[in-house]
Amino acid sequence: MEHLLKEPALARLADYSYYFCAMPTCSVVYFSNEADSYFHRDDVKVRIGLKETEDPVLICSCFGFTEKMVLDEIRENGYSTIPDTIRAEIKAGNCVCEIKNPSGNCCLGAVTQVVLKGLNGYARGLSAKGKEAYYEEKI
């Protein structure tokens, strides 16, 4: 997490274990209850995808994929190739989620959730109003 903190915040980093806050509505990104130390969104150099409500909502820190990219691809094609692209990059050894992803975890779970949400919306739009309808809603 050190490489993601802005300089003033980095100076406050204590020698304790820190944890990632995965609550979307919470402004805290990293915390250590033991050190009574908290780092908020303003303390971090990058956008925290799961805490963002406006584009771009980054869902893959290693390769720069956003939620909109996945949803646009599904809207255009009915599917997304982004998860396969990420898997190929992982297999090639190009993934550095533990460094680039603020959570320190692989992004494929988050990417898969967006794909499923997009496919569900796409299917709903096709059955109800046509191909373009699902994308007009907040997915």
C-alpha positions as CSV (number, residue, x, y, z in Angstrom):
1,M,0.0,0.0,0.0
2,E,3.0,2.3,0.5
3,H,3.4,2.9,-3.2
4,L,-0.3,4.0,-3.5
5,L,-0.2,6.6,-0.7
6,K,0.5,10.3,-1.5
7,E,3.6,11.8,0.1
8,P,1.9,13.5,3.1
9,A,0.0,10.4,4.0
10,L,3.0,8.2,3.6
11,A,4.7,10.2,6.4
12,R,1.8,9.1,8.7
13,L,2.3,5.4,8.0
14,A,3.0,3.5,11.2
15,D,4.8,0.2,11.6
16,Y,1.6,-1.9,12.0
17,S,-0.6,-4.1,9.9
18,Y,-3.0,-2.3,7.7
19,Y,-6.2,-3.6,6.1
20,F,-8.2,-2.5,3.1
21,C,-11.7,-1.3,3.7
22,A,-14.0,-2.8,1.0
23,M,-17.2,-0.9,2.0
24,P,-18.2,1.1,-1.1
25,T,-19.7,4.0,0.9
26,C,-16.8,4.4,3.4
27,S,-14.2,7.0,2.6
28,V,-11.5,5.0,4.5
29,V,-9.2,3.0,2.2
30,Y,-6.7,1.6,4.6
31,F,-6.9,1.3,8.3
32,S,-5.1,-0.1,11.4
33,N,-7.2,-0.2,14.5
34,E,-4.1,-1.2,16.4
35,A,-2.3,2.0,15.4
36,D,-5.5,4.1,15.4
37,S,-4.4,5.1,11.9
38,Y,-6.7,5.6,8.9
39,F,-6.0,6.6,5.2
40,H,-8.9,8.0,3.2
41,R,-9.6,8.3,-0.5
42,D,-7.8,11.7,-0.6
43,D,-4.7,10.1,0.8
44,V,-4.3,7.7,-2.1
45,K,-2.8,8.4,-5.6
46,V,-5.3,6.3,-7.5
47,R,-9.1,6.0,-7.8
48,I,-10.6,3.2,-5.7
49,G,-12.9,1.4,-8.1
50,L,-15.3,-0.1,-5.7
51,K,-15.7,3.3,-3.9
52,E,-16.4,5.3,-7.1
53,T,-19.8,6.3,-8.3
54,E,-18.8,8.2,-11.5
55,D,-16.8,7.2,-14.5
56,P,-14.1,6.1,-14.9
57,V,-14.7,3.2,-12.4
58,L,-11.5,1.3,-12.6
59,I,-12.0,-2.5,-12.2
60,C,-8.6,-3.7,-13.3
61,S,-5.6,-1.6,-12.0
62,C,-3.0,-3.7,-13.9
63,F,-4.4,-3.2,-17.4
64,G,-6.6,-0.2,-17.0
65,F,-10.0,-1.8,-17.7
66,T,-13.0,0.2,-16.5
67,E,-16.6,-0.8,-15.8
68,K,-17.7,1.2,-18.8
69,M,-15.4,-0.7,-21.1
70,V,-16.9,-4.0,-20.0
71,L,-20.5,-2.7,-20.3
72,D,-19.8,-1.1,-23.7
73,E,-18.4,-4.3,-25.0
74,I,-21.4,-6.3,-23.8
75,R,-23.8,-3.7,-25.3
76,E,-22.0,-3.9,-28.7
77,N,-21.3,-7.7,-28.8
78,G,-23.5,-9.4,-26.2
79,Y,-20.3,-10.6,-24.4
80,S,-17.0,-9.3,-23.0
81,T,-13.5,-10.5,-23.9
82,I,-11.9,-8.5,-21.0
83,P,-11.8,-11.4,-18.5
84,D,-10.1,-13.6,-21.1
85,T,-7.6,-10.8,-21.8
86,I,-6.8,-10.5,-18.1
87,R,-6.4,-14.3,-17.7
88,A,-4.0,-14.3,-20.7
89,E,-2.0,-11.5,-19.1
90,I,-1.9,-13.3,-15.8
91,K,-0.7,-16.4,-17.5
92,A,2.0,-14.4,-19.3
93,G,3.2,-13.1,-15.9
94,N,2.2,-9.5,-16.6
95,C,-0.2,-9.1,-13.6
96,V,0.9,-7.1,-10.5
97,C,-2.4,-6.8,-8.6
98,E,-0.6,-7.0,-5.3
99,I,1.1,-3.7,-6.1
100,K,-1.3,-1.9,-8.4
101,N,-4.7,-2.9,-7.0
102,P,-5.5,-0.9,-3.9
103,S,-7.0,-4.1,-2.3
104,G,-3.9,-6.0,-3.1
105,N,-6.0,-8.8,-4.6
106,C,-6.6,-10.1,-8.1
107,C,-9.2,-8.0,-10.0
108,L,-10.9,-11.0,-11.8
109,G,-13.6,-11.3,-9.1
110,A,-14.6,-7.6,-9.6
111,V,-14.4,-7.9,-13.3
112,T,-16.6,-11.0,-13.3
113,Q,-19.2,-9.2,-11.2
114,V,-19.4,-6.4,-13.7
115,V,-19.6,-8.8,-16.6
116,L,-22.5,-10.7,-14.9
117,K,-24.3,-7.4,-14.1
118,G,-23.8,-6.3,-17.7
119,L,-25.0,-9.6,-19.2
120,N,-28.1,-9.5,-16.9
121,G,-28.9,-6.0,-18.0
122,Y,-28.3,-6.9,-21.7
123,A,-30.6,-9.9,-21.5
124,R,-33.2,-7.7,-19.7
125,G,-32.9,-5.0,-22.3
126,L,-33.2,-7.5,-25.2
127,S,-36.3,-9.1,-23.8
128,A,-38.0,-5.9,-22.7
129,K,-37.2,-3.0,-25.1
130,G,-34.4,-4.0,-27.5
131,K,-30.6,-4.1,-27.5
132,E,-30.0,-0.4,-26.4
133,A,-32.5,-0.3,-23.6
134,Y,-30.5,-1.9,-20.8
135,Y,-27.6,0.6,-21.1
136,E,-29.8,3.6,-20.5
137,E,-30.5,2.3,-17.0
138,K,-27.9,2.6,-14.2
139,I,-26.5,-0.9,-14.2
